[in-house]
Amino acid sequence: MAPDPGLLRLRTALRAVLGVGLAVGVCTAAGAPVDAVVAGGLAALLALFTVADARVRDQAVTTALLPVAGFPVLALAAALHDLPAARDAAFVAVVLGGVYARRWGPRGHALGVFAFMMYFLAQFLEVSPRPSAELCAAVSAGLLCAAAVRFGPLCFERRAPAPATVLPAAGPQPRGAARPTTRQAVQAAVAAAAALAIGQAVSHERWYWAVGTAWWVFVNTSSAGETLVRGFRRIVGTVCGIVAGLAVALPVDGAPGPTAAVVALCVFGIFYTAPVSYSWMIFCVTVMVGLLYGLLGVLHPGLLVLRLQETAIGAAAAVTAALTVLPNTTHALTHARIEQALRAVRAFTADASRRLSGTGGANPARHVEELELLLGQVRLSLAPLVHPLSPLRARRARARRVLELLDACAVQVRGLAEVVADPVASHDERLTAAFSRVEHAVRRLLEPEPGAGPVPGPGRTAVPVPVPVSVAAPEGRGGGRAPHAEQVLAHLHGLEDALAGLEGPVLSAPGARPAA
């Protein structure tokens, strides 16, 4: 039901089905055994799912580097398969390194995920003492098929404009344990070690599902609250997927044709729902795993129940580690992201003012896309507070109010961007005063004066500067009334009111320091 602008999710999901299907078909036609076919399909799925560089050229480089990261890890996992202590220690080390690699952006993230999944695949397929030639060939074929589909005629990213990127926050960047990737790498390693120990106590054969859950719960999370919500959603998706697996995977019982058809539907569901619903994505993953177990001839109801137990262990380990090991609170993360959004608003209004005054090189539109990305991050960090099951009702109400005010800022910024893009739009003195008040409102939020209390809420101007709206407008550059001045003023007043509402202890407890 979620919006799909440009049918991007639909096209991505269909391309994934084609890529994975091509990989499975090539491996099957080459006479590979079932486990190698599964490995080839999984490699194609991972290549299409994890590679997320902004430019197509960078995507191609990352895809080419996947075997460099994956094959050594696969060989290590196979060599240590019969040495439990060394195998477990190496698994935790792979988790630590895979998460830490995220500091190098999308490419590091993709290579870290692929390396982890190769180690996981070795446990899933019980590869020992070394990967077979068929298995390595199947993984290579899967990557080649994914690349052929992604960078061939279906490469719709090549025709799309480059996506916006979020600029680094102002000021010195954190180092050492304060660096987000370092913090999360330590958390993930601790969670993986705990999940591994408890998971093996429950099952000596399927313990790796607990480690896999602990790993994936940390993906795309930045705070303890986000990890908590993601762990809850993973359990919900797993429970529903197991129920569906009992109804679908058991009757299919590994029959090649029906299994391939339902797996294709699952692959489509994984890619189509991943950007908007983690629970639905995990539902599709769980159903697909049940079908793969049926294809390997080991599926039975008890195995699906065991998967639920291991998932709960991994989620609990991840949440516990996020809350106790170098925790990053939801409030601190939200505050930092809101500050970045406000800086984007200030940069936009500065460029919009220069654009209206005729200054060359001013491009306010680029800040609109950056603001949209930052607001998406704010919504993600506030998700634990606005969750219906959150017991903190007062904070939930304040968090919802923050989202409403930030959405109001985005609406006014988008409207203002459309107006100033008109080549006949020009400036007058009223706009200078209005832009100045918006700049002052943002500065008060980012740099609160000591002892200053909150200003009046939405609907009132943040700074009591008279607005001469009723007087005749001064002449613009064209010698008459400045074109679109009234529209620009309306958007600026709306933006000013939304910024005024953000002043004060919106998310803090009563009596706390005012925060954005």
TADA-V327835 format. One line per field, one symbol per residue. psi: psi as a letter, one per 20 degrees, with the letter a starting at -180 (. if undefined). burial: + if it has 16 or more other C-alpha atoms within 10 Angstrom, else -. A space follows every 10 residues. Layout:
psi: ???
burial: ???
This chain:
psi: iqqmpjkghg hgghhggggg hggggghghi kqrghhgggg ghgggghhhh okqhqhghgg ggghighhhg ghgghghghj hjngghgggh ghhhgghhgh iiikbhghgg hggggghhgg hhhgilpqiq prhhgghggg gghgggghgh jbhjmihhiq qpqqqpqqqq rpqqrciipg hgghggghgg gggghgghhh hgpihkhihg ggghghhipk qirhgggggh gghggghggh hgghhhhghg hgljpgghgg ghhghggghg hhigiiohgh ghghgggggg hhhhhikjpr hhhhhhhggh ghgggggggg ghhholqoqh gggggghhgg ghhhgghghg hgghghijpq ipnhhhhghg hgghhhhghg highhjphjp ingghgghgh ggggghhggh ghggghhhgi ipiiqrqrhh hggghhhggh gghhghmpqp iprqrqaqiq qhpmpqomhi rpqrqahijb pppjghgggg hhgghgghhh hiqrmgirqp irppq.
burial: --------++ ++++++++++ ++++++++-- -+-+++++++ ++++++++++ +++--+--+- -++--++-++ +-++++++++ +-----++-+ ++++++++++ ++---+++++ ++++++++++ ++++-+++-+ +--+++++++ +++++++-++ +---+----- ---------- ---------+ ++++++++++ ++++++-+++ -----+++++ +++++++++- ++++++++++ ++++++++++ ++++++-+++ -+++---+++ -+++++++++ ++++---+++ ++++++++++ +++++---+- ---+-+++++ ++++++++++ +++-++++++ +-+++-++++ ++++++++++ +++++++--- -+++++++++ +++++-++++ ++++++---- ----++-+++ +++-++-+++ -++++++-++ ----++++-+ +-++++++++ ++-+++-+-- ---+++++-+ +++------- --+--++--- +++-+--++- ++++++++++ ++++++++-- ---+++
